[in-house]
Every structure is written in C-alpha cells, then in structure tokens.
Amino acid sequence: EVFDTDPAQLAEFIGPDGHFSTMFDFAPTCLGKDAKGWGWAKLPTTTQYRDACFASQRQAEGVGFLANIIENHDEPRGVSQYLPKEAQDNEQAKTCLATASVLLRGIPFLYQGQELGMTNTRFERIEDVDDVSTHGEYAACLALGLTEEQALAACAQYSRDNARTPVQWTDGENAGFTTGTPWIGVNPNYTRINAREQQARPDSVLNWYKKLLALRKDPQWEEALVWGDCEPVMEDQEGLMAYVRTGGGKTLLVVCNLSELPRSLALPGTIRQVLLNNQEGGSQPGFDRYAAQPWQAVVLELEQ
C-alpha cells in the first residue's frame, strides 16, 4: 500500500528492479477528498473515476503492473462510492463498473462481497460504528460546525466499517455468516443481496464476475487481457470508459457506459464478435458503431 507516489518514481516501486511485485492503485479512492475531513468530501463522477484509472494506466505503461481495486478493507463499498445514488441498486450498473475495472491492464483484486455487489450499510447512530478512525472523523466534523446528523451522514458514506460488515451468504439469520453475534451489524439488505440467491441466477453480479475472470484467464484472450497493451479511447464522452487491449494478434475493445444516457458510438474498428454483453442488444458483428444502453458493458473483438 503506497499513497501519493510520484509517477516519475513508479519504476522504483514496481519496475523490473523495484521494491515490490505490484502496488495497489489508490488514485480513484483519493477522488473528492478534502483536507478538512469527510464532511466536506464529494463523491466522484464516473468520468472522474475513469480519468483516474486511465491516468494510472498511463503511468504504469512500460513500467509494471498495478493492482487494480474497486474497494478494500479500508474503503467504503465501491458501488456506493463510484456509482450515482440512483444506480447503486442497479445490477447492470454494478456489472458495468466491474467490467471497467477487472479488464484493465494490471492485477485485479476482488474484496470479499464485491463479487456480490454489496453496498454501504446503514448506521443509525455513531455508536453503531466500531472503527476508531470513523469516530475520529465524526468528532472532527462536530468540531468544525457540522450537526450530529450531518456528521453521521458523512461517516456513513466514507467509513471503512462499510466494507467490514459480515459477508452476505444467505437471506437467513445474520446473513448466514454466524449463529452467534457478529462484531458489527449485518447490512439490512442481505435479504436481497446474498450469495445463495445469486449463485442460481445466471444474470447476477456474482455470475458476471465469474464470466469476467474466465474471459481474462482464457488462453485465447490471455495475451491481450493479461499481458497486452491498454489504450484508452473515446475519452471525449462523459461517463464512458472504453479501452482497447491488444496482444497475441488479438484486438479487444472494452466499452462501459457508466451513465444513464443511451449513446451511439463510432468504434475504432469493425466488430468481429461479441465476447461479453451485460444486456440484450447494442452491438453486432460487421458493424463499426455501437448503440450503448445505460449501464451497458460489452467486450468486443475487433477485426485486425
């Protein structure tokens, strides 16, 4: 874990002679933060999230592999951090964000519950929070003039306790995590978001993550998706995260419409085949345009 790395020094950390094999890319997690504290932080837009990811990709190009994350044990849940509030219960939005991250150049790290699309929990009072740093932020918010309600709202959004609630295995008692008393309350939405329900449903977030990882590990695409280059494209489109992965004689285009707006896109090549699509329609072989629906994610092989 390394923060605030000077891009000019990145080779010292993850280059061939660097200190580490890889390091977590924390650039997106730093978006919107304020020196005064959580009460003044602003959630990033999906465009800002994309730009932070692409900046890191460019810094690591020719140097080494970064470890790409959406969330970890010290951050709030990624879908509650990077998706707009109205999309945080939208499974297509969750799979779109997953696609944008997992297929970047680098080593994807998945945190427990991320593969289910687990969200931030609900804190009714500061006493519900276990994390000492969150209590410190709460006190700082009060000292700087925020009301108790405002301070709790800020802490509820940014607390790392959001990522430390019990993993939601089932819709049973304590989300199937324990028959005892968990150290922190279970997220109330466990009856809707849990592994048992998602395992049996082909279009679930869990099964989409399985498809992404299977594609990345497929020998036919490994040279492009693991070892290949990553070139951002269509960066003039707000809320669109698209990039080309090339390697082993293959050219793959990843398109993630991280927005509520449908759009017609001119592609940087002709579609040869559709490898993954989290929605019906939107792209056909032989075409060089793509009609992207809100929160649609596709992986396309392009003609050479």
Backbone torsions as a table, in degrees:
resi	resn	phi	psi	omega
1	GLU	NA	113.6	-179.0
2	VAL	-132.8	125.4	179.7
3	PHE	-106.6	154.9	170.9
4	ASP	55.6	43.6	179.3
5	THR	-75.8	132.3	173.3
6	ASP	-69.3	121.8	-179.7
7	PRO	-51.4	-31.2	-179.1
8	ALA	-68.3	-18.5	-178.5
9	GLN	-103.3	5.1	-175.0
10	LEU	-58.9	-37.2	-179.6
11	ALA	-61.4	-28.4	178.5
12	GLU	-66.7	-24.3	-178.2
13	PHE	-94.1	-48.9	-171.8
14	ILE	-125.1	10.0	176.1
15	GLY	-72.3	177.3	-179.4
16	PRO	-53.5	-31.7	179.2
17	ASP	-110.9	21.7	-176.1
18	GLY	-77.1	175.6	-177.8
19	HIS	-72.7	-31.8	-171.2
20	PHE	-129.0	162.1	173.5
21	SER	-72.4	-38.4	179.0
22	THR	-158.4	172.8	175.3
23	MET	-147.1	147.1	-178.2
24	PHE	-65.6	139.2	174.6
25	ASP	-87.9	103.1	-179.0
26	PHE	-95.6	5.1	-176.7
27	ALA	-54.7	-47.1	179.3
28	PRO	-64.3	-33.3	-177.1
29	THR	-69.9	-18.2	-179.4
30	CYS	-86.8	-7.4	-176.6
31	LEU	-65.0	137.0	173.1
32	GLY	78.8	-1.6	-177.5
33	LYS	-71.8	153.0	-178.9
34	ASP	-129.9	138.5	-177.5
35	ALA	-61.2	-25.3	-179.4
36	LYS	-73.5	-22.3	178.8
37	GLY	131.3	-177.3	-174.4
38	TRP	-63.1	-28.4	-178.0
39	GLY	-65.1	-15.2	-178.5
40	TRP	-115.7	3.7	179.0
41	ALA	-74.7	154.5	179.2
42	LYS	-126.8	134.5	178.4
43	LEU	-67.0	139.7	-178.9
44	PRO	-74.0	156.0	170.3
45	THR	-81.2	165.2	177.7
46	THR	-66.0	-28.0	175.9
47	THR	-68.0	-42.2	177.2
48	GLN	-64.3	-38.5	176.2
49	TYR	-60.5	-48.1	178.6
50	ARG	-58.4	-47.6	-177.0
51	ASP	-62.3	-36.9	178.7
52	ALA	-66.8	-42.6	178.1
53	CYS	-62.8	-44.8	-177.7
54	PHE	-68.1	-35.3	177.1
55	ALA	-61.4	-41.6	178.3
56	SER	-66.5	-39.2	178.1
57	GLN	-60.1	-41.9	-179.2
58	ARG	-68.9	-37.2	179.3
59	GLN	-65.7	-35.2	-176.8
60	ALA	-86.6	-9.5	-177.7
61	GLU	-60.2	126.6	179.7
62	GLY	76.0	1.9	-178.6
63	VAL	-108.0	-57.3	-177.6
64	GLY	176.6	-169.3	-178.3
65	PHE	-99.1	129.2	168.2
66	LEU	-87.0	159.5	173.1
67	ALA	-96.9	113.8	-175.0
68	ASN	-90.2	129.5	-179.4
69	ILE	-130.5	152.2	167.3
70	ILE	-100.7	-32.9	179.0
71	GLU	-156.6	165.8	170.8
72	ASN	-153.5	-169.0	-173.8
73	HIS	-70.3	-11.9	-178.4
74	ASP	-111.7	13.2	-177.4
75	GLU	-131.0	157.8	171.9
76	PRO	-66.5	170.5	179.0
77	ARG	-63.4	135.5	-173.6
78	GLY	-61.6	-39.1	-178.6
79	VAL	-68.0	-23.5	176.7
80	SER	-88.2	-10.6	-179.4
81	GLN	-99.1	-38.9	-170.4
82	TYR	-109.9	-13.1	176.4
83	LEU	-101.3	144.2	176.2
84	PRO	-62.1	154.8	-172.8
85	LYS	-53.7	-40.3	-176.1
86	GLU	-71.1	-11.6	-178.4
87	ALA	-108.0	1.4	-171.9
88	GLN	-74.2	-12.9	173.2
89	ASP	-107.4	9.7	-178.7
90	ASN	-92.9	113.5	-176.7
91	GLU	-66.1	-31.7	176.8
92	GLN	-66.2	-37.0	176.0
93	ALA	-64.7	-39.2	179.2
94	LYS	-65.6	-42.1	179.6
95	THR	-71.3	-28.6	176.7
96	CYS	-67.0	-45.2	177.2
97	LEU	-63.3	-40.6	178.5
98	ALA	-59.6	-44.5	-179.2
99	THR	-63.0	-43.5	-178.3
100	ALA	-58.2	-36.4	-176.2
101	SER	-87.5	-48.4	-170.4
102	VAL	-64.8	-31.6	-174.6
103	LEU	-95.1	4.9	172.3
104	LEU	-65.6	161.0	172.8
105	ARG	-67.8	133.3	-178.2
106	GLY	132.8	-167.0	-177.3
107	ILE	-110.7	110.2	-179.6
108	PRO	-74.5	130.5	174.3
109	PHE	-110.9	128.3	176.0
110	LEU	-108.5	130.2	179.2
111	TYR	-94.5	149.9	-175.5
112	GLN	-54.1	125.0	-179.0
113	GLY	94.4	-19.1	176.9
114	GLN	-61.0	-37.3	-177.9
115	GLU	-69.8	-8.8	175.5
116	LEU	-102.1	-8.7	-174.6
117	GLY	75.6	32.0	178.1
118	MET	-60.6	145.1	-175.1
119	THR	-112.7	172.8	170.3
120	ASN	-55.9	149.4	179.3
121	THR	-88.3	-167.6	179.5
122	ARG	-123.8	122.3	177.2
123	PHE	-105.9	119.8	-179.1
124	GLU	-83.2	-25.8	-178.3
125	ARG	-154.6	158.3	-176.3
126	ILE	-64.6	-25.0	178.8
127	GLU	-66.9	-16.5	177.4
128	ASP	-75.4	-12.9	-176.5
129	VAL	-91.8	134.6	-179.8
130	ASP	-95.7	-29.8	-171.1
131	ASP	-69.2	127.0	-177.2
132	VAL	-67.2	-35.6	-179.3
133	SER	-66.9	-33.0	177.5
134	THR	-66.5	-39.4	176.4
135	HIS	-63.0	-36.2	176.7
136	GLY	-65.7	-42.1	177.9
137	GLU	-65.3	-38.6	178.9
138	TYR	-61.0	-45.9	178.7
139	ALA	-63.2	-39.2	179.3
140	ALA	-65.3	-39.3	178.5
141	CYS	-62.4	-43.4	179.2
142	LEU	-64.8	-40.7	-178.5
143	ALA	-65.2	-27.0	-178.9
144	LEU	-94.7	9.1	169.8
145	GLY	105.3	0.4	178.1
146	LEU	-76.2	151.2	175.3
147	THR	-75.1	166.9	177.7
148	GLU	-60.3	-38.3	179.4
149	GLU	-64.9	-44.2	179.5
150	GLN	-66.1	-41.5	-179.6
151	ALA	-64.7	-42.1	179.1
152	LEU	-65.8	-38.4	179.1
153	ALA	-62.6	-41.7	178.7
154	ALA	-64.9	-43.7	-179.0
155	CYS	-68.2	-35.7	178.5
156	ALA	-63.7	-31.2	-179.8
157	GLN	-77.7	-41.3	-168.5
158	TYR	-106.8	-7.2	-176.6
159	SER	-62.2	139.7	176.1
160	ARG	-74.2	-10.2	173.4
161	ASP	-65.0	-19.3	174.7
162	ASN	-59.3	-33.3	-178.8
163	ALA	-91.5	2.6	-174.4
164	ARG	-115.2	6.3	173.8
165	THR	-69.8	154.4	-177.8
166	PRO	-55.5	140.8	176.8
167	VAL	-61.6	138.7	-172.0
168	GLN	-93.1	90.9	-176.3
169	TRP	-81.4	-43.0	-176.4
170	THR	-139.9	179.6	174.7
171	ASP	-95.3	15.6	179.4
172	GLY	-88.0	-168.5	-177.0
173	GLU	-56.1	132.5	-179.1
174	ASN	53.7	32.0	179.3
175	ALA	57.9	24.2	179.6
176	GLY	74.4	8.8	-175.0
177	PHE	-80.4	-39.4	-178.1
178	THR	-158.1	153.4	172.3
179	THR	-90.6	-5.3	178.0
180	GLY	-95.1	-149.5	179.5
181	THR	-108.5	114.5	-179.5
182	PRO	-67.1	153.9	-176.0
183	TRP	-68.1	-18.9	178.8
184	ILE	-144.4	150.1	-174.3
185	GLY	-62.1	145.6	176.1
186	VAL	-71.8	141.2	175.5
187	ASN	-59.6	128.1	-176.3
188	PRO	-58.8	-19.2	-176.9
189	ASN	-85.3	13.0	-178.6
190	TYR	-62.8	-22.7	179.1
191	THR	-70.4	-21.8	177.7
192	ARG	-100.4	-37.2	-176.2
193	ILE	-112.4	104.4	177.8
194	ASN	-158.0	158.5	-174.1
195	ALA	-64.6	-40.7	-177.8
196	ARG	-58.6	-45.7	180.0
197	GLU	-65.1	-39.5	-174.1
198	GLN	-78.3	-28.6	-179.7
199	GLN	-59.4	-36.0	-174.8
200	ALA	-88.8	-4.5	-174.8
201	ARG	-110.5	116.7	-174.4
202	PRO	-59.2	-32.4	-175.4
203	ASP	-95.3	18.3	-178.5
204	SER	-75.2	164.9	176.3
205	VAL	-60.8	-43.9	-179.9
206	LEU	-56.7	-48.0	-178.1
207	ASN	-72.0	-24.3	174.0
208	TRP	-69.8	-42.3	176.1
209	TYR	-59.3	-39.3	178.3
210	LYS	-61.9	-39.9	179.0
211	LYS	-65.8	-42.2	179.3
212	LEU	-60.8	-46.6	-177.5
213	LEU	-69.4	-36.3	177.4
214	ALA	-64.6	-39.9	178.6
215	LEU	-64.9	-43.2	-178.9
216	ARG	-63.2	-33.1	-178.0
217	LYS	-90.3	-8.9	-178.5
218	ASP	-64.1	124.3	-178.6
219	PRO	-54.9	-27.0	-179.2
220	GLN	-68.0	-29.2	-174.6
221	TRP	-116.8	-1.9	-173.6
222	GLU	-60.7	-41.1	-178.3
223	GLU	-61.5	-33.5	179.1
224	ALA	-82.3	-47.7	-170.7
225	LEU	-84.3	-21.9	178.6
226	VAL	-103.2	-54.6	-172.3
227	TRP	-98.3	-12.3	-171.0
228	GLY	-77.8	176.0	177.8
229	ASP	-76.1	160.4	177.2
230	CYS	-130.5	116.7	-178.8
231	GLU	-119.0	111.7	175.4
232	PRO	-61.9	142.5	178.3
233	VAL	-137.4	164.1	175.9
234	MET	53.0	40.3	-177.3
235	GLU	-73.7	-6.8	177.0
236	ASP	-78.8	-8.5	-177.9
237	GLN	-92.4	115.8	178.2
238	GLU	-63.2	135.7	176.1
239	GLY	73.6	11.0	178.9
240	LEU	-113.3	129.5	175.8
241	MET	-118.6	109.3	-176.9
242	ALA	-135.9	140.5	179.3
243	TYR	-154.5	155.1	-179.1
244	VAL	-106.7	128.7	173.8
245	ARG	-108.0	126.9	-178.0
246	THR	-128.6	143.3	177.3
247	GLY	165.4	150.8	179.0
248	GLY	61.4	28.6	-178.9
249	GLY	76.5	10.9	-179.6
250	LYS	-114.8	146.9	174.2
251	THR	-126.4	115.5	-179.3
252	LEU	-116.2	137.3	178.2
253	LEU	-112.4	122.0	176.0
254	VAL	-102.4	121.7	-179.1
255	VAL	-124.0	121.8	-179.7
256	CYS	-126.7	110.9	179.5
257	ASN	-87.8	86.1	-177.0
258	LEU	-82.7	59.1	-178.6
259	SER	-158.8	170.1	178.4
260	GLU	-91.7	5.4	-176.0
261	LEU	-102.5	127.9	170.6
262	PRO	-70.5	151.9	-178.8
263	ARG	-152.4	151.1	176.2
264	SER	-106.2	121.8	-171.6
265	LEU	-116.2	136.3	170.7
266	ALA	-86.3	119.1	-174.4
267	LEU	-86.6	155.9	179.1
268	PRO	-82.3	31.8	179.8
269	GLY	166.0	177.7	-179.1
270	THR	-97.5	137.6	-177.8
271	ILE	-70.8	127.3	173.6
272	ARG	-92.7	-45.3	175.9
273	GLN	-159.4	157.7	177.6
274	VAL	-98.3	119.3	-177.8
275	LEU	-91.1	-39.5	177.4
276	LEU	-144.6	146.0	177.6
277	ASN	-153.6	120.8	-177.7
278	ASN	-84.4	2.4	176.4
279	GLN	-142.8	169.7	175.5
280	GLU	-77.0	139.3	172.0
281	GLY	73.2	-176.3	174.9
282	GLY	107.6	-21.9	-177.9
283	SER	-157.2	141.4	-178.3
284	GLN	-138.0	144.3	175.9
285	PRO	-57.1	142.7	178.4
286	GLY	92.6	-9.7	-178.6
287	PHE	-102.3	154.1	176.2
288	ASP	-115.6	19.6	174.5
289	ARG	-128.6	157.0	-176.7
290	TYR	-138.6	122.9	176.9
291	ALA	-92.9	99.3	-174.6
292	ALA	-90.2	125.7	174.5
293	GLN	-84.4	163.3	177.1
294	PRO	-54.1	131.4	176.7
295	TRP	62.5	25.2	177.8
296	GLN	-87.6	138.4	176.4
297	ALA	-127.6	130.9	177.9
298	VAL	-135.7	151.7	172.0
299	VAL	-121.4	119.8	-173.7
300	LEU	-118.8	137.8	166.4
301	GLU	-89.0	131.8	179.3
302	LEU	-100.6	151.8	174.9
303	GLU	-62.4	144.1	178.4
304	GLN	-76.0	NA	NA
